[in-house]
């Protein structure tokens, strides 16, 4: 009897050893794979799915090991990323820890609410409806990370909280000589700066032009506000501005009305917001595109007109 018990013990040890080897050896996966485990998925279905996708070779061993190690009740729903040759043990640990894969969505600087809604609605890894006020400027352009199945509204709420924090910080550190009375006005100015230049180092210079104009009681005369008046931020204009466009009767038409528009014309990024709060100290009152992505700045109308002629020559070549 003792002899048989001894042989049984040996077989048991060998079986455990073999299970251990199967658990820790390199798995069959040949390329990076993403697996979604739905809420309520049973251990059997999970093991079967992992096997069918070529991530594990032994679904039965997966189930046995998960139960033996007390992980069967800890396996969590979510999307998981697995690298080639990942072991069965690492697969099990990752799912038990809920180490889900975080995806990214980037909200670019200067997008309008309509563009952001289209961006989020077009992301297949997000879900749910979006509720968003029509007023621009409440969303901070950034890259946001999220696990599969996150509500779109949650991303927006996070972006709105970040915008408020950024705006508060900029306002608290603003140049006190600014002709800006409220945080909302600061945001309006930042939105115009954002639309006027995509060159980071130019933003403080562009800000200085508009601030100098406001101080002198001059019209801002900025094209992006007219474009917003024509499109309401819902789409691209799809063409160049025409002279007749500058006559549109809208509070956003800064060629017709003095001061800032009533609301932001887009969702500006951090750089534009802080540029609005701390503009460069200049005497510039004008700027025009160079044709190379940047702008030429000038203090006088005569100098500006020369820059305009140079720009026309460049784009006409």
C-alpha positions as CSV (number, residue, x, y, z in Angstrom):
1,X,0.0,0.0,0.0
2,X,2.8,2.4,0.9
3,X,4.4,1.6,-2.4
4,X,1.3,2.6,-4.3
5,X,0.9,5.8,-2.2
6,X,4.5,6.6,-3.0
7,X,3.8,6.2,-6.7
8,X,0.6,8.3,-6.5
9,X,2.5,11.0,-4.7
10,X,5.1,11.0,-7.5
11,X,2.5,11.2,-10.2
12,X,0.8,14.1,-8.3
13,X,4.1,16.0,-8.0
14,X,4.8,15.4,-11.7
15,X,1.3,16.6,-12.6
16,X,1.7,19.8,-10.5
17,X,5.2,20.3,-12.1
18,X,3.8,19.9,-15.6
19,X,1.0,22.4,-14.8
20,X,3.5,24.8,-13.5
21,X,5.6,24.4,-16.7
22,X,2.5,25.0,-18.8
23,X,1.7,28.1,-16.8
24,X,5.1,29.8,-17.0
25,X,6.4,28.8,-20.4
26,X,6.1,31.1,-23.4
27,X,2.6,31.1,-24.9
28,X,1.6,30.6,-28.5
29,X,0.8,34.2,-29.3
30,X,2.8,35.5,-32.3
31,X,1.7,39.1,-32.4
32,X,0.2,41.7,-30.1
33,X,-3.4,41.1,-29.4
34,X,-6.3,42.9,-27.7
35,X,-9.0,41.0,-25.9
36,X,-12.2,42.4,-24.5
37,X,-13.6,40.5,-21.5
38,X,-17.3,41.5,-21.1
39,X,-18.8,41.9,-17.7
40,X,-20.3,38.7,-16.4
41,X,-18.1,36.4,-18.6
42,X,-17.7,33.0,-17.0
43,X,-14.3,31.4,-16.4
44,X,-15.1,28.8,-19.0
45,X,-16.0,31.3,-21.7
46,X,-12.9,33.4,-20.9
47,X,-10.6,30.4,-21.2
48,X,-12.2,29.4,-24.4
49,X,-12.0,32.9,-25.9
50,X,-8.3,33.2,-25.0
51,X,-7.6,29.9,-26.6
52,X,-9.5,30.7,-29.8
53,X,-7.5,33.9,-30.2
54,X,-4.2,32.0,-29.8
55,X,-3.2,33.6,-26.5
56,X,-3.1,30.4,-24.4
57,X,-2.6,26.8,-25.5
58,X,-4.3,25.0,-22.5
59,X,-7.7,26.4,-21.6
60,X,-8.3,23.6,-19.1
61,X,-5.0,24.4,-17.3
62,X,-6.1,28.1,-17.3
63,X,-9.3,27.1,-15.4
64,X,-7.5,24.7,-13.1
65,X,-4.8,27.2,-12.2
66,X,-7.2,30.1,-11.8
67,X,-9.3,28.0,-9.3
68,X,-6.3,26.6,-7.5
69,X,-4.7,30.1,-7.0
70,X,-8.1,31.6,-5.9
71,X,-8.2,33.9,-8.9
72,X,-11.3,32.5,-10.5
73,X,-13.5,35.0,-8.7
74,X,-11.2,37.9,-9.3
75,X,-11.1,37.9,-13.1
76,X,-12.2,41.4,-14.2
77,X,-14.0,42.7,-17.3
78,X,-12.2,45.1,-19.6
79,X,-9.9,45.3,-22.6
80,X,-6.5,43.7,-22.2
81,X,-3.4,44.0,-24.3
82,X,-1.2,40.9,-24.6
83,X,2.4,40.8,-26.1
84,X,3.7,37.9,-28.1
85,X,4.6,34.7,-26.2
86,X,2.9,35.9,-23.0
87,X,2.7,33.1,-20.5
88,X,-0.6,31.7,-19.3
89,X,0.3,32.8,-15.8
90,X,0.9,36.4,-16.8
91,X,-2.4,36.4,-18.8
92,X,-4.2,35.2,-15.7
93,X,-2.5,37.7,-13.4
94,X,-3.2,40.6,-15.7
95,X,-6.9,39.9,-15.9
96,X,-7.1,39.2,-12.1
97,X,-5.5,42.5,-11.4
98,X,-7.8,44.4,-13.8
99,X,-4.7,45.7,-15.6
100,X,-6.8,46.9,-18.5
101,X,-5.4,48.7,-21.5
102,X,-5.9,52.4,-21.7
103,X,-6.6,54.0,-25.1
104,X,-6.0,57.6,-26.0
105,X,-8.1,60.3,-27.6
106,X,-6.5,63.7,-28.5
107,X,-8.5,66.8,-28.6
108,X,-6.5,69.2,-30.7
109,X,-6.2,72.9,-29.9
110,X,-8.7,75.2,-31.6
111,X,-11.4,72.7,-32.3
112,X,-15.0,73.8,-31.9
113,X,-17.6,72.0,-29.9
114,X,-19.1,70.5,-33.0
115,X,-15.7,69.2,-34.1
116,X,-15.1,67.7,-30.7
117,X,-18.5,66.0,-30.7
118,X,-17.7,64.4,-34.1
119,X,-14.3,63.3,-32.8
120,X,-15.7,61.6,-29.7
121,X,-18.7,60.1,-31.5
122,X,-16.3,58.6,-34.1
123,X,-14.2,56.9,-31.5
124,X,-15.3,53.2,-31.4
125,X,-13.8,52.5,-28.0
126,X,-16.1,55.1,-26.3
127,X,-19.8,54.8,-25.7
128,X,-22.8,56.8,-24.7
129,X,-24.4,60.1,-25.7
130,X,-22.9,63.6,-25.3
131,X,-24.5,66.5,-23.6
132,X,-22.7,69.7,-24.3
133,X,-23.6,73.4,-24.0
134,X,-23.4,75.3,-27.3
135,X,-20.9,77.9,-25.9
136,X,-17.3,77.3,-26.9
137,X,-14.3,77.3,-24.7
138,X,-15.2,74.9,-21.9
139,X,-13.1,72.0,-23.1
140,X,-9.3,71.9,-22.6
141,X,-7.5,70.4,-25.7
142,X,-5.4,67.6,-24.4
143,X,-4.7,63.8,-24.8
144,X,-7.0,61.9,-22.6
145,X,-6.6,58.2,-21.7
146,X,-9.5,55.8,-21.0
147,X,-10.3,52.1,-20.7
148,X,-12.6,50.5,-23.3
149,X,-16.3,51.4,-22.9
150,X,-15.8,54.7,-21.1
151,X,-18.7,57.1,-21.4
152,X,-18.0,59.9,-23.9
153,X,-19.6,62.3,-21.4
154,X,-16.9,61.3,-18.8
155,X,-14.1,62.4,-21.2
156,X,-15.9,65.8,-21.7
157,X,-16.4,66.3,-17.9
158,X,-12.7,65.6,-17.4
159,X,-11.7,68.1,-20.1
160,X,-14.0,70.7,-18.7
161,X,-12.5,70.3,-15.2
162,X,-9.1,70.7,-16.7
163,X,-10.1,73.8,-18.6
164,X,-11.4,75.4,-15.4
165,X,-8.2,74.6,-13.5
166,X,-6.1,76.0,-16.4
167,X,-8.2,79.2,-16.7
168,X,-8.0,79.8,-13.0
169,X,-4.2,79.4,-13.0
170,X,-3.9,81.8,-16.0
171,X,-6.2,84.3,-14.4
172,X,-4.4,84.3,-11.1
173,X,-1.1,84.9,-12.8
174,X,-2.3,87.4,-15.4
175,X,-0.7,90.7,-16.3
176,X,-2.8,93.2,-14.2
177,X,-2.5,95.9,-16.8
178,X,-4.6,93.8,-19.3
179,X,-7.7,95.5,-20.6
180,X,-9.5,92.2,-19.6
181,X,-12.2,92.3,-16.8
182,X,-13.2,88.6,-16.5
183,X,-12.0,85.1,-17.0
184,X,-14.5,84.7,-19.7
185,X,-13.0,87.6,-21.6
186,X,-9.5,86.1,-21.2
187,X,-10.9,82.8,-22.7
188,X,-12.4,84.7,-25.6
189,X,-9.1,86.4,-26.3
190,X,-7.3,83.1,-26.0
191,X,-9.6,81.5,-28.5
192,X,-8.8,84.2,-31.1
193,X,-5.1,83.8,-30.5
194,X,-5.5,80.0,-31.0
195,X,-7.2,80.4,-34.3
196,X,-4.7,83.1,-35.5
197,X,-1.5,81.1,-35.2
198,X,-0.3,77.5,-34.8
199,X,3.2,78.6,-34.0
200,X,3.7,78.3,-30.2
201,X,6.4,81.0,-29.9
202,X,4.1,83.5,-31.8
203,X,1.2,83.3,-29.5
204,X,2.5,85.9,-27.0
205,X,3.2,88.2,-29.9
206,X,-0.3,87.8,-31.4
207,X,-1.7,88.3,-27.9
208,X,0.2,91.6,-27.7
209,X,-1.3,92.9,-30.9
210,X,-4.9,92.3,-29.7
211,X,-4.2,93.7,-26.3
212,X,-2.6,96.8,-27.8
213,X,-5.6,97.3,-30.1
214,X,-8.0,96.9,-27.2
215,X,-6.1,99.5,-25.2
216,X,-6.1,101.9,-28.0
217,X,-9.8,101.4,-28.7
218,X,-9.2,99.9,-32.2
219,X,-11.2,97.2,-33.8
220,X,-9.6,93.8,-33.5
221,X,-10.2,93.0,-37.2
222,X,-9.5,89.3,-37.0
223,X,-10.6,86.9,-39.7
224,X,-11.3,83.9,-37.5
225,X,-14.1,85.7,-35.7
226,X,-15.8,86.5,-39.1
227,X,-15.5,82.8,-40.1
228,X,-17.2,81.9,-36.8
229,X,-19.9,84.3,-37.5
230,X,-20.5,82.6,-40.9
231,X,-20.3,79.0,-39.7
232,X,-21.2,79.2,-36.0
233,X,-18.4,76.8,-35.4
234,X,-20.3,73.9,-36.9
235,X,-18.2,73.4,-40.0
236,X,-15.2,74.7,-42.0
237,X,-15.9,77.7,-44.2
238,X,-14.5,75.7,-47.1
239,X,-13.2,78.8,-48.9
240,X,-11.3,82.0,-48.4
241,X,-13.0,85.0,-46.8
242,X,-14.5,87.5,-49.3
243,X,-14.8,91.2,-48.9
244,X,-18.6,91.0,-48.6
245,X,-18.1,88.5,-45.6
246,X,-16.6,91.4,-43.6
247,X,-20.0,93.1,-43.7
248,X,-21.9,90.4,-41.9
249,X,-24.0,91.8,-39.1
250,X,-22.9,89.7,-36.2
251,X,-21.4,90.5,-32.7
252,X,-18.6,88.1,-33.7
253,X,-17.6,90.4,-36.7
254,X,-14.6,92.2,-35.3
255,X,-14.3,94.2,-38.5
256,X,-17.7,95.8,-37.7
257,X,-17.8,95.9,-34.0
258,X,-15.3,97.1,-31.4
259,X,-14.1,94.9,-28.5
260,X,-14.1,91.2,-28.0
261,X,-16.8,88.9,-29.3
262,X,-19.4,87.8,-26.7
263,X,-18.2,84.2,-26.5
264,X,-15.1,82.1,-27.4
265,X,-14.9,81.0,-31.0
266,X,-13.1,77.7,-30.2
267,X,-11.6,75.7,-27.4
268,X,-8.1,77.1,-26.9
269,X,-5.1,75.2,-25.6
270,X,-3.0,76.0,-22.6
271,X,-0.4,78.0,-24.5
272,X,-2.9,80.3,-26.0
273,X,-4.6,80.8,-22.6
274,X,-1.4,81.7,-20.9
275,X,-0.3,83.9,-23.8
276,X,-3.6,85.8,-23.4
277,X,-2.8,86.2,-19.7
278,X,0.8,87.2,-20.2
279,X,1.2,88.8,-23.6
280,X,4.6,89.9,-24.9
281,X,5.5,93.5,-24.2
282,X,5.4,95.1,-27.7
283,X,4.2,98.0,-29.7
284,X,2.8,95.8,-32.5
285,X,-0.6,96.6,-33.9
286,X,-0.6,94.5,-37.0
287,X,0.4,91.1,-38.3
288,X,0.1,89.2,-41.6
289,X,1.1,85.8,-42.7
290,X,4.6,85.2,-44.1
291,X,3.4,82.4,-46.4
292,X,5.7,80.0,-44.5
293,X,3.4,79.3,-41.6
294,X,4.4,82.2,-39.4
295,X,3.6,86.0,-39.4
296,X,5.3,89.3,-39.8
297,X,4.5,91.8,-37.1
298,X,4.5,95.6,-37.4
299,X,3.9,98.8,-35.5
300,X,2.6,101.0,-38.2
301,X,0.0,100.7,-41.0
302,X,2.6,101.6,-43.7
303,X,4.9,98.9,-42.5
304,X,2.0,96.5,-42.4
305,X,1.0,97.3,-45.9
306,X,4.5,96.5,-47.1
307,X,4.3,93.1,-45.4
308,X,0.9,92.5,-47.0
309,X,2.4,93.2,-50.5
310,X,5.2,90.8,-49.8
311,X,2.8,88.2,-48.7
312,X,0.7,88.7,-51.9
313,X,3.8,88.4,-54.0
314,X,4.8,85.2,-52.3
315,X,1.5,83.4,-52.6
316,X,1.1,84.5,-56.2
317,X,4.3,82.8,-57.3
